[in-house]
Amino acid sequence: MFSSDQSCWFVRKVICWRAVASMAWSVLLLLPTTALFVLLSRFSLFHPILWMSECLSLLTSASAIFSFILLCGVVLMVGFFNLEYYTVVPSIACSKIALLGQVLHPRQFVHSLVHCIMGVVVAWCCAFTIGGRYRSLGHPCTQDESSSGPEMCLNEYHLVLLLAGAFIGYSHSLVGVVYNMNYVSFHTMQQYKYLRFKGALPLVVKASAVQALYCLRSFLLLYFFMGYAPRAWICKTLDLSINSSIHSLDSVSSLLDLSLLYHLWISGTFLLLTWYITVLLFRIFVTEVYSFPVQSTFTEDAHQCLPKVITGTQPMILKFLALQDLALLSQHSPSRRLEVFSLSQPGGHPHIWTALSKECLSLLSDLTERLVAHHDTVATNGRAKSQSTGSNKRSTTSSEGSVTSVGMEDMKTPRPSALIRTPGSVFLRSSVGAGLRTPLTTPFTPDLDSPFSSPALRRLTGPLEPQGALSPGFSSIQSPHVMRRGPKLWSASTDSQLNGSPPPSPGPAPSPSQAQLKPSFLVTFLQNRKDQLPEASSQALFADSQVHIWALQGLSHLVAASFSEDQYGIVQTTLPTILSTLLLLQEAVDRHFKLPHTSSKPGHCSCSMGDDSYKTLRFALRSTLKTAVYRITATFGGHLHAVQMSAEHRKRLQHFLEYKE
């Protein structure tokens, strides 16, 4: 472990320069973006020559240059906030209360306030560029309105454009919290920066236009009901009068002005596009692959080598890039692999391999313990309900239907013999990087078995159908997913007809009141809240699994390469530990995916700037883990029978050798 002072070299020499490079490219791309905005904002179909000449004269004017300087300052400020607020481990709120706490955090308050101000600045530049009735906040009143002398009246069109900029700026900050806009993910496929930017640019343009439409809809509704408040405050503060001959814009007819709507939308799209491009470039630059030296010639540079860097914890991106380099090294660099398998001089000790393998095994063991603790939490706080005594006996004797996996006795974990229901009111998760667990309570998910729950609430959220009216497709397990499932395709009557036996007599027909019984909207809402909690907790459990994926790839590729490249046999000494760690993690992952409410398939990613790739990390980890074990077994084959391991692990490994997993 090295000190924080030694780890600052990476932030100072790498991260900061990458952030500066992304800001420089953002400023360079601001010029064509601004020119495109000028053309679209002053578009004239019937006077194309006049339109082009006005745009060219505006772009070369001194006032346009001043506006461009302001826009450059805003882009640099956005880039600074990207550098200050980015994270490689997403912050997943497992409840609405936790999400509200993130929104109301003082750090987030500063972020929202600054983005509101920057939104006003960009909107002012847009108003000046559009010109016409949007150009200034005040204009001289007519003589019939003020006989005592010339006065300045409020230009509400300019005010609406400024308020829209502030609203979009705050919405951008709020959406960044809800959808983890500051989360920086690492792409699986390595591409050049230009190709990544070119591929993501259409998505950025689409996300900017769509998000601007949503923000415009919300802003118009807000201004329709509360537009009088900022208008009166601005008039009182700046000593402006209200032109009585012009209708105010907080009316339906005024807000449906097509020209106003177009200019508001094009200005919002321009604002979000410049900010999203800055975010995209920062993500591309900061996640670029960095090659660490495997070993150093000089002692003063030893803290910059891969074996030292990979054991650090701060900054987190340093550890992520080190493990990414290890995964790429193990696959595509035979010369660097030889350095990993080399012995130290003098002494002849495998210090490099020991440090790398120890850190990878430590990461995988920590994840295993986290998954086991999560499973034990569900088993301890959940309400285990079995179908009958016979089903309990079958679940304990059947190795395939049991929730408990094989081989966890070494970790001293209990063996629940019945299917476990995830509780809705109490849930625990391990804090990322720490050994603490904090209770997560779900709002609007009452515990019906609690003695403090009211009888009315029990009646409201009771069983959806009486027990006597259950169809053959339903079981007696009180899982919401099972209760909402329809009859099975292959029912008992179908099986009996295939076997030649007479079908069983149908049960009593349900009464009309029972047949028409449907869950109310409130029941459905409460059930959805209960389903979202375990899903978010599962996502939070695997929030940092990208490092585990790289650890699995690097470790398995190095072990496979050692079969022909390890001249000293240093990997063979740690092969039993590696196999045991992988198999234990495989069992823990299998147990997690067998938990109720845990999704078994990755969901569809939304087409927005919020990076939700963390939702699929658990599925990527599961496939990477199985591939890693297969990679080792396919390389060593029958030689693994000589490796010392427990009987249960040997049985599980035999399944991999026979390609039955």
Phi, psi and omega in degrees: 000135181246162186286166179292330178296323179287331180281346180292342180299327182288318178294320184286320186264339186242299187296313181297318180292325176294321177295319178296320178296320178294322177294320180298317178292327177296319178293321179295322179283347178292331181295307177293329178294318178294319178298320177295322177295320178298317180295318182285325182287335180249026185296135178220113184286325186268349179228070185293323181291316177296324179297312181293320181293321178295320180294318180294319178293326179290319182293334181262005181278159180293324179294324177293323177295321177296318177297322179294324177296319176297318178296323176297319177297321178295318180296319177296323178293320176297319177296324177294319178293326175298317179292326185279330189249359184291157178210148177261352175242113185294150176264108186256116178277119183273001178205164178294329178293319178295321177294321177295323177296324176292321181292323184269006180294141181303324178296319178288329177298318177297318179300315181293319181297315180294322179289330173297315179296316179295326175296322177294319180297315179295320179295324177295319177295322178293319179297319178293324180290318180294318178073198179067229182285352180263000195292317186227162181281333180232154177216154181296137178284158177286162187290330181287344178276332183218104180277342182283339182159172181291134176232166179257130178253157182285132173266099187291334177297317177295319180296317180298321180293321177293316179295324176296321176297319178295320180294317179293324176297317177292320179298322178298318179292320181292317178296328177298328177283315185292320186251019175054054179294333181276358180285130180248115180257161181252129182286145178289317179270127180278126180227161172293154183299321181297318181293322177295318180292318180296321180288329183268347184298316177300322177296322179295316179296316179296316180296323179294315182293317181291316179295324177296323177295315179297316179295322179295319178299313180293322181293319181295321176295318180293320181288330179296322182268331187232018182291338181291331184293306178294329179295316179292323181292319179295318179297320181288322183288316184264006179056053178251151177261163178256126180287110183286342180280351181245133179291142177290159185273358179271047175226161185295315182295323180286322182285342178269016174294119185297323179295319178295315180297320181295315182291325175294318181290317182292328177289318177295322177295319178296318179299309182292326181295316179295322179287320180292324176296321177296318178296316181297315180295323178296317178298319182293316184287318188285338180262012177295143183297136176239129182264114178270144174291139180289321177214153185248153177277326183254146183292325183292345178258012184293330182286351178262001180278158184299316179298330179277319183293323187290341180271356181280165179240338181230134352287156185296327181293334176295317178292321180297313181292328178293317178290327174296318178295323177296318179296319179288323177301316184292339183260323194236006184227089179297325181293321178287331175295324178297326176293325177294321182276002183280165179253150181286150178233126356278172177113320179070044179250143180277067185293322183293311179296321180297316181294316182292313181292325179295319180292318178296316178294326177294318177297316181292323177293321177298319178294321177298314179296323178295318179293320179295318178295322178295317179294319178295326178296316177295320180292326183282317185265348180280166179255104182284124181230126180252163181286311182197180179294320179296322179291329175296317181294321179294324182289333179278331182270335181277126179279340182272327184268354182283145178286328182284131179274168183275143172094010181265004178295332181295336181263004174058055178251148180290162179244092176291133184263358180233160176296137188253136177262130179290126181290154180263341186256334182233130181205140181237150172217154179279138176288139183292125177082354181232164181264017184262154174233133183243139180289140178243115180261144182257124175289144177063029174232081186287151175271107186287339178276354181288141178292348182267356179282144185280154177299326180296322179291325177295320178293325182291318184252029180285189179300144183285332179223149175296156183293330180286345183257015181288136177278167181299338182284348182262144174251175182272004176287128185275054176262134181298329179292322179289322182295328182273355183279143180281182180298150180290152180293316179260094183272177181294327180293322179295317180296321182291325178292325178292328182276353179091355180274152180293147180291150179293150180292137181292151180286178179296139181292139180290152178289159179302326180290326178285323181291329181270003182287120181232149178293142179284171180296321181294321178296317178296320180295316179295323180292322177295323176298320180291327179287328183287331181296306178298326179296314178293323178294324177293321177295320179293330180294328181251023185297327181254025186286355176298323177292325179290326177296314178293323178297319178295316180295313181296316182294314183291321178293322177293319178295318179294321179290333181294340180300329180240346186250342182279100184284336185256356178070030183285332180287329183296333181289333180255005182297319176300318179294320180296313180296318179296319179296317180294319181290323175296318177294323178299318179293319180294321179293319178298319178296322181294318181286349175270354179293148174297153178069001180270122182292139180259356180228143178292144179275171180279135180279139179282150182269067177227177181283347175289121184277111179251027178293342179294340180291340181255007182295323182294323178288322176295322178295318181298315179290323178294322180295315180294321178295323180296317179293318178296325180297319180289315182293325178290332180280314186270331177060229183292347178296339182289346177294339179273356181279136180285123176199170181289164182294322180292319177293325179294322178293319179293322179293328178296327176297321177292321179296329180265006179056046179251000180274000000 
